[in-house]
Amino acid sequence: MYLRPDSRLFAFIISLSITGVTYSTPNHFSETQLNHTMQTVIPKLMKDQSIPGMAIAVIKDDKTYYYNYGLADIEGNKPVTNKTIFELGSVSKTFTGVLGAESVIRNEIKLSDPVNKYWPELTGKQWAEVSMLNLATYSAGGLPLQIPEEITNKNSLLNYYQNWQPTWKPSTQRLYSNASIGLFGLLTANAAKMEFKQMMDERLIKPLKLTNTWFNVPSSNMSNYAWGYVNTKPVRVSVAMLDNESYGIKSSVEDMAYWIRVNMDNHIVNSSILREAIDLSQKTQYHVENGIEQGLGWEMYELPVKEDIIIKNSDNKNALSSYAIKPSVSNEKLEKEYFVHKTGATSGFGAYVAFIPSHKVGIVMLANKNIPNVERVKTAFTIFNTLN
């Protein structure tokens, strides 16, 4: 029997540590005020949304502050810690985006290449004008959010894509899609002559020393793997085609804080190839009519931007709607001030990551319940406002 959430879940556990590189710290930042905000806002969010447990990292200049609350496992009465492993859902797409960008830097793929260059069996005429960039940025012409459950192997996957018919011409509309960026990840690995998991492990996870980040959590780490909850019932994500490429990563708040830190300031990365890949992933590939600047995995907003716009666009109804797009200026890079973020979820988990490179602030929010995107983003802004 699994216990219902009770007062134990909201008697929060806080841990704090300091990591990172050296930056200047503005005088107006107050660590005391941050702690007060966290102790006020997060327990209320958890109570209002019936969240069993959360792990949060707040990055400010040269420091990372960790805050852990509630339970990773209700029945086992196991508290959330910095080592607790959460399902990231679509935050995994930021890894796929950077990995794909690295393939571009290595000259393994070109974003302008047609998709069938990397999967010649895609002979349908609808694929003739679809590029790798279209797949990476949800602009192939209307690929759906999910691949049907009955697609269970590469042959049925090929048949599915061969029979898919676009709603729009490529590069005219954005429609958020696991089937789109998932195929981008698969074909990127094809070009490198590697399996996607191997490629991710060798090029990102191991070089960045993300020692608690997995596709498949090993038995030695299962005790740290949180349970997700749906109506108080424990759940974990199931296996599906292209899940690893689009929503399959599991990670801890410590690893994700470092992931945000290197994406916010790639100078702390030794590899010049990876530094260039991080830059490319945050390059505006096209402008969306709702205000999003679409990167590779990442979504950006040029500052200044009203919080309400980001909150509105994060609502599932809006996030999953189609929007007209227009191309960016050639070689447009992340030189202006931008807000960079990504939401993610599986049935039992909700994640949110965001950062502002020019302000040197970032946040990671991991929860073992899938709560509305809007609530995650609102909470993040409350915390960001404390950081000034």
Backbone torsions as a table, in degrees:
resi	resn	phi	psi	omega
1	MET	NA	137.2	179.4
2	TYR	-104.1	130.1	-176.0
3	LEU	-72.2	148.6	173.6
4	ARG	-75.8	153.1	175.9
5	PRO	-56.9	137.6	177.5
6	ASP	-140.1	-165.3	-173.0
7	SER	-62.5	-21.8	178.2
8	ARG	-59.3	-34.1	-173.4
9	LEU	-69.6	-21.8	-172.9
10	PHE	-110.0	1.7	168.7
11	ALA	-85.3	88.9	-164.4
12	PHE	-74.3	156.9	178.6
13	ILE	-114.0	125.0	-177.5
14	ILE	-118.2	131.4	170.5
15	SER	-124.7	149.1	-175.7
16	LEU	-136.8	131.2	173.9
17	SER	-144.1	166.9	-174.5
18	ILE	-126.7	128.9	179.2
19	THR	-141.2	175.8	166.1
20	GLY	114.1	-173.2	179.7
21	VAL	-97.4	171.5	-173.9
22	THR	-88.6	125.3	172.0
23	TYR	-131.2	167.5	172.9
24	SER	-79.9	144.1	-178.8
25	THR	-111.4	119.2	178.9
26	PRO	-60.1	146.1	-177.0
27	ASN	-65.8	-24.2	-173.3
28	HIS	-81.5	-4.7	177.5
29	PHE	-79.9	134.1	179.8
30	SER	-122.2	114.7	176.8
31	GLU	-63.2	-35.8	177.6
32	THR	-61.4	-42.2	179.2
33	GLN	-66.4	-39.0	176.9
34	LEU	-60.6	-48.0	179.3
35	ASN	-59.1	-40.9	179.1
36	HIS	-63.5	-43.3	179.1
37	THR	-61.6	-45.8	-179.2
38	MET	-62.3	-42.5	-177.3
39	GLN	-71.3	-16.9	178.4
40	THR	-94.8	-47.8	-169.6
41	VAL	-78.5	-44.6	-171.7
42	ILE	-70.9	-47.9	176.7
43	PRO	-58.3	-34.3	177.4
44	LYS	-66.9	-44.0	177.3
45	LEU	-59.0	-45.0	-178.6
46	MET	-64.0	-39.4	179.3
47	LYS	-69.1	-45.7	-178.3
48	ASP	-63.5	-36.0	-175.7
49	GLN	-103.0	3.9	-179.8
50	SER	53.6	50.1	179.7
51	ILE	-90.4	123.0	178.9
52	PRO	-64.3	-44.5	-175.8
53	GLY	-152.2	152.0	177.8
54	MET	-143.0	147.9	170.7
55	ALA	-127.2	130.4	-175.0
56	ILE	-132.7	138.3	171.4
57	ALA	-121.0	132.3	175.8
58	VAL	-116.6	123.2	-177.9
59	ILE	-106.2	126.0	177.6
60	LYS	-138.5	111.3	-179.6
61	ASP	54.0	-118.1	-174.3
62	ASP	-93.8	11.7	-175.6
63	LYS	-124.8	146.5	171.5
64	THR	-122.4	125.9	-178.5
65	TYR	-107.8	126.3	-178.8
66	TYR	-107.6	135.0	179.7
67	TYR	-132.3	119.3	-178.8
68	ASN	-118.1	135.9	-173.0
69	TYR	-135.0	141.5	166.9
70	GLY	70.9	-151.4	-167.9
71	LEU	-117.8	136.5	172.1
72	ALA	-82.9	-24.9	-178.5
73	ASP	-143.2	111.2	-175.6
74	ILE	-66.7	-52.0	-176.2
75	GLU	-64.3	-38.5	179.3
76	GLY	-81.2	-3.6	179.9
77	ASN	53.1	41.3	-176.1
78	LYS	-97.9	121.7	-177.7
79	PRO	-74.2	155.6	172.7
80	VAL	-72.1	137.7	176.2
81	THR	-132.6	178.8	175.9
82	ASN	-62.7	-20.3	-177.7
83	LYS	-94.7	-7.0	-178.9
84	THR	-60.7	134.2	-178.1
85	ILE	-97.8	125.6	178.7
86	PHE	-115.4	152.6	171.0
87	GLU	-78.2	130.4	-175.4
88	LEU	-87.6	-19.2	-174.9
89	GLY	58.5	-135.1	-173.0
90	SER	-73.3	-6.2	169.4
91	VAL	-61.1	-22.7	174.4
92	SER	-56.7	-27.4	-178.9
93	LYS	-62.5	-25.8	177.7
94	THR	-67.8	-33.8	174.8
95	PHE	-68.0	-44.1	178.3
96	THR	-61.3	-40.0	179.3
97	GLY	-63.6	-45.9	179.5
98	VAL	-67.6	-39.8	178.4
99	LEU	-62.3	-43.0	176.9
100	GLY	-63.8	-39.5	177.5
101	ALA	-62.3	-37.4	178.2
102	GLU	-65.2	-36.0	176.3
103	SER	-63.3	-34.7	175.6
104	VAL	-64.7	-46.1	-179.3
105	ILE	-62.6	-34.3	179.2
106	ARG	-80.5	0.2	-178.5
107	ASN	63.0	27.8	175.0
108	GLU	-83.1	-32.5	176.5
109	ILE	-138.1	161.9	166.3
110	LYS	-120.4	138.4	-180.0
111	LEU	-63.8	-25.0	179.7
112	SER	-82.1	-9.2	-178.5
113	ASP	-65.1	145.6	173.5
114	PRO	-68.2	146.5	-176.9
115	VAL	-58.0	-40.0	-174.7
116	ASN	-71.0	-5.5	171.9
117	LYS	-64.9	-31.4	-176.0
118	TYR	-104.6	-3.0	171.7
119	TRP	-149.1	79.6	-173.3
120	PRO	-57.7	-22.1	179.9
121	GLU	-69.5	-12.5	174.7
122	LEU	-78.2	82.7	-173.4
123	THR	-96.2	-6.3	-179.7
124	GLY	-59.2	140.0	-176.0
125	LYS	-64.2	-20.6	179.2
126	GLN	-66.7	-17.0	-178.8
127	TRP	-92.2	-5.8	-173.6
128	ALA	-60.6	-34.0	-176.5
129	GLU	-109.1	7.0	179.7
130	VAL	-88.4	125.8	-177.9
131	SER	-101.4	167.9	174.0
132	MET	-60.8	-36.5	176.9
133	LEU	-62.0	-40.3	177.6
134	ASN	-58.1	-43.8	178.6
135	LEU	-63.6	-43.7	-175.8
136	ALA	-67.5	-23.0	-172.5
137	THR	-121.9	20.3	172.8
138	TYR	61.7	33.0	-175.3
139	SER	-124.5	29.2	-178.6
140	ALA	-76.6	-15.4	179.9
141	GLY	127.2	11.9	174.7
142	GLY	117.5	29.2	171.8
143	LEU	-58.3	140.2	-172.5
144	PRO	-76.2	169.2	-179.4
145	LEU	-59.7	-48.3	-174.1
146	GLN	-120.4	150.7	168.2
147	ILE	-81.6	134.0	-178.6
148	PRO	-55.0	145.7	-176.5
149	GLU	-61.0	-28.6	-177.2
150	GLU	-73.2	-9.1	176.0
151	ILE	-82.4	110.2	-171.4
152	THR	-126.7	-2.4	179.2
153	ASN	-150.6	173.9	-173.2
154	LYS	-67.1	-32.5	178.9
155	ASN	-66.1	-45.8	179.0
156	SER	-70.0	-28.7	176.4
157	LEU	-66.6	-44.3	177.3
158	LEU	-60.8	-44.6	179.6
159	ASN	-61.1	-39.1	178.8
160	TYR	-61.8	-49.2	-178.8
161	TYR	-68.7	-33.9	178.1
162	GLN	-63.8	-32.5	-177.7
163	ASN	-92.0	-10.2	178.2
164	TRP	-66.6	139.4	177.6
165	GLN	-123.1	131.8	-177.0
166	PRO	-70.7	152.2	173.8
167	THR	-91.3	-32.3	-178.4
168	TRP	-130.5	165.8	171.5
169	LYS	-67.9	147.3	176.3
170	PRO	-57.2	148.5	175.3
171	SER	69.2	23.1	177.7
172	THR	-117.7	-29.3	-177.5
173	GLN	-136.3	145.3	174.0
174	ARG	-104.8	127.2	174.1
175	LEU	-135.9	110.8	-175.6
176	TYR	-53.9	132.7	-168.9
177	SER	-157.9	123.5	170.3
178	ASN	-68.5	-34.2	-179.9
179	ALA	-65.6	-22.4	-179.2
180	SER	-84.2	-62.4	-177.6
181	ILE	-70.3	-26.2	175.6
182	GLY	-63.0	-42.7	177.1
183	LEU	-67.0	-36.1	175.3
184	PHE	-57.6	-45.7	178.9
185	GLY	-62.5	-43.3	179.3
186	LEU	-61.3	-45.4	-176.7
187	LEU	-74.1	-29.7	173.5
188	THR	-61.7	-42.5	177.3
189	ALA	-67.3	-38.8	176.3
190	ASN	-56.5	-43.7	-177.8
191	ALA	-64.1	-33.1	179.5
192	ALA	-85.9	-3.1	-177.8
193	LYS	58.2	43.7	179.2
194	MET	-136.2	159.7	168.0
195	GLU	-76.4	147.5	-175.1
196	PHE	-58.9	-45.5	-179.0
197	LYS	-61.5	-43.0	178.3
198	GLN	-61.8	-43.2	-178.6
199	MET	-62.8	-45.2	179.1
200	MET	-63.7	-42.2	-178.1
201	ASP	-64.9	-45.2	-174.2
202	GLU	-78.1	-28.0	-173.7
203	ARG	-103.0	-23.6	-179.7
204	LEU	-123.2	-56.3	-170.2
205	ILE	-64.4	-49.8	-179.6
206	LYS	-70.9	-46.7	179.2
207	PRO	-59.2	-33.3	179.5
208	LEU	-88.3	0.5	178.8
209	LYS	56.2	45.3	175.2
210	LEU	-86.6	81.6	-168.5
211	THR	-78.4	-5.3	-179.7
212	ASN	-126.2	36.1	-178.8
213	THR	-124.0	128.1	-169.2
214	TRP	-144.2	156.7	160.2
215	PHE	-88.8	-48.8	176.9
216	ASN	-118.2	112.4	-177.7
217	VAL	-66.1	123.5	-178.5
218	PRO	-71.1	159.8	-177.8
219	SER	-57.8	-32.8	-179.0
220	SER	-67.9	-16.8	-179.1
221	ASN	-115.2	3.7	-176.4
222	MET	-62.0	-26.9	179.6
223	SER	-66.8	-19.6	177.7
224	ASN	-93.7	-6.2	-176.0
225	TYR	-81.0	112.6	-179.5
226	ALA	-66.6	155.2	167.1
227	TRP	-89.3	137.1	168.6
228	GLY	-86.5	160.8	-175.9
229	TYR	-132.7	134.3	172.1
230	VAL	-125.8	112.8	-176.6
231	ASN	53.1	44.1	178.6
232	THR	70.1	1.2	177.7
233	LYS	-92.1	133.3	-177.6
234	PRO	-73.4	135.7	-179.3
235	VAL	-143.0	157.3	169.3
236	ARG	-139.0	159.1	-174.1
237	VAL	-65.9	143.6	177.8
238	SER	-95.7	163.9	-178.2
239	VAL	-79.2	138.7	177.9
240	ALA	-151.6	163.3	178.5
241	MET	-64.3	134.2	179.2
242	LEU	61.1	23.5	176.8
243	ASP	-68.8	-42.4	-179.5
244	ASN	-60.8	-38.1	-176.3
245	GLU	-73.3	-21.4	-172.8
246	SER	-122.2	-29.8	-177.3
247	TYR	-155.4	20.6	-167.0
248	GLY	-96.1	-1.3	-174.4
249	ILE	-81.6	141.8	172.1
250	LYS	-118.3	142.0	-175.3
251	SER	-158.8	170.1	178.1
252	SER	-102.1	166.0	179.8
253	VAL	-66.1	-32.5	177.7
254	GLU	-64.1	-49.0	179.7
255	ASP	-63.7	-40.5	-178.1
256	MET	-69.9	-32.3	175.3
257	ALA	-62.9	-40.4	178.1
258	TYR	-69.5	-37.8	176.3
259	TRP	-58.5	-44.0	177.9
260	ILE	-66.8	-40.1	-178.7
261	ARG	-62.2	-43.5	-178.4
262	VAL	-72.5	-29.8	176.2
263	ASN	-75.6	-26.9	178.6
264	MET	-80.6	-32.5	-178.8
265	ASP	-144.6	88.6	-173.8
266	ASN	-73.5	-2.7	177.8
267	HIS	-66.3	-17.9	179.2
268	ILE	-82.9	-0.2	178.0
269	VAL	-94.5	133.1	-178.5
270	ASN	-73.3	-36.9	-174.3
271	SER	-75.2	122.7	177.7
272	SER	-67.0	-32.8	178.0
273	ILE	-63.7	-45.3	-179.8
274	LEU	-67.7	-36.8	176.6
275	ARG	-60.0	-45.1	179.0
276	GLU	-65.1	-37.2	-180.0
277	ALA	-65.0	-41.0	177.9
278	ILE	-62.6	-43.2	176.5
279	ASP	-59.0	-46.2	-177.6
280	LEU	-64.6	-37.4	-178.5
281	SER	-64.2	-24.4	179.7
282	GLN	-103.4	15.1	173.4
283	LYS	-82.6	135.2	177.6
284	THR	-66.9	116.7	177.9
285	GLN	-87.3	-34.3	171.4
286	TYR	-162.3	162.5	179.1
287	HIS	-98.8	131.9	178.1
288	VAL	-97.7	144.5	-175.0
289	GLU	-62.6	-20.1	178.9
290	ASN	-87.3	3.0	176.1
291	GLY	108.2	-11.4	179.1
292	ILE	-71.7	137.5	167.7
293	GLU	-101.2	110.9	-172.2
294	GLN	-84.3	122.4	173.7
295	GLY	-103.8	-159.4	174.7
296	LEU	-96.1	99.0	-175.3
297	GLY	86.8	-44.2	-178.7
298	TRP	-85.0	150.0	170.4
299	GLU	-117.1	135.9	-174.1
300	MET	-128.1	157.6	172.3
301	TYR	-133.1	131.4	176.6
302	GLU	-72.2	134.1	178.0
303	LEU	-87.5	147.8	-0.2
304	PRO	-77.0	147.3	176.2
305	VAL	-139.4	141.9	178.4
306	LYS	-72.9	136.8	178.2
307	GLU	-55.4	-37.1	-176.4
308	ASP	-59.1	-32.8	-179.6
309	ILE	-67.3	-44.9	179.8
310	ILE	-66.3	-42.2	178.8
311	ILE	-62.3	-46.0	179.8
312	LYS	-61.0	-45.5	-178.4
313	ASN	-68.6	-21.0	-179.1
314	SER	-82.3	-17.7	176.4
315	ASP	-60.1	135.6	-173.9
316	ASN	-54.7	-39.4	-179.0
317	LYS	-59.2	-41.7	179.8
318	ASN	-79.8	-40.5	-177.6
319	ALA	-62.2	-29.2	-177.1
320	LEU	-100.2	9.5	176.9
321	SER	-90.0	161.0	177.8
322	SER	-88.1	146.0	-179.7
323	TYR	-139.4	144.0	175.0
324	ALA	-68.3	148.7	-179.4
325	ILE	-129.4	158.4	173.0
326	LYS	-136.3	147.6	-174.9
327	PRO	-66.4	153.1	175.5
328	SER	-82.3	167.0	174.6
329	VAL	-66.5	142.6	-179.2
330	SER	-54.6	131.6	178.3
331	ASN	64.2	21.1	176.7
332	GLU	-64.9	129.1	-176.9
333	LYS	-123.8	174.6	-177.9
334	LEU	-80.2	69.9	-177.7
335	GLU	-102.1	-23.6	176.0
336	LYS	-84.7	-179.4	177.5
337	GLU	-84.9	129.9	-177.4
338	TYR	-132.1	151.2	166.7
339	PHE	-100.8	123.7	-174.7
340	VAL	-117.6	132.8	-177.9
341	HIS	-157.2	173.2	172.8
342	LYS	-162.0	133.8	172.4
343	THR	-95.7	161.5	176.8
344	GLY	-161.8	151.6	179.6
345	ALA	-161.3	151.5	161.1
346	THR	-120.0	-175.7	-174.6
347	SER	-60.4	-31.2	-176.4
348	GLY	-115.0	5.1	-177.0
349	PHE	-135.4	151.6	174.1
350	GLY	-135.1	135.7	-178.0
351	ALA	-133.4	153.0	174.9
352	TYR	-151.8	133.6	175.5
353	VAL	-133.0	143.4	-179.8
354	ALA	-157.5	152.4	175.5
355	PHE	-158.2	158.5	176.8
356	ILE	-125.3	99.9	-173.9
357	PRO	-54.9	-42.6	-176.0
358	SER	-69.4	-22.3	179.1
359	HIS	-97.8	-9.8	-179.7
360	LYS	57.5	44.0	176.1
361	VAL	-129.3	147.5	178.5
362	GLY	-155.7	166.0	-179.7
363	ILE	-147.5	145.9	171.2
364	VAL	-126.2	127.8	176.5
365	MET	-126.4	119.2	179.7
366	LEU	-123.4	129.8	-178.4
367	ALA	-134.9	147.8	176.3
368	ASN	-97.2	42.7	166.3
369	LYS	-152.5	141.8	178.8
370	ASN	-85.1	95.8	178.5
371	ILE	-98.0	162.4	-177.5
372	PRO	-56.0	139.8	176.6
373	ASN	-52.3	-40.5	-176.7
374	VAL	-57.5	-41.0	-179.1
375	GLU	-67.9	-36.5	178.2
376	ARG	-65.2	-46.7	-175.9
377	VAL	-68.1	-42.2	177.4
378	LYS	-58.1	-44.7	-179.5
379	THR	-64.2	-41.7	178.7
380	ALA	-60.8	-40.8	179.5
381	PHE	-66.3	-36.6	175.9
382	THR	-59.4	-41.3	179.3
383	ILE	-71.0	-43.8	177.8
384	PHE	-57.9	-40.0	-178.8
385	ASN	-65.0	-28.2	174.2
386	THR	-67.2	-31.5	-179.3
387	LEU	-80.3	-9.2	-178.0
388	ASN	58.1	NA	NA
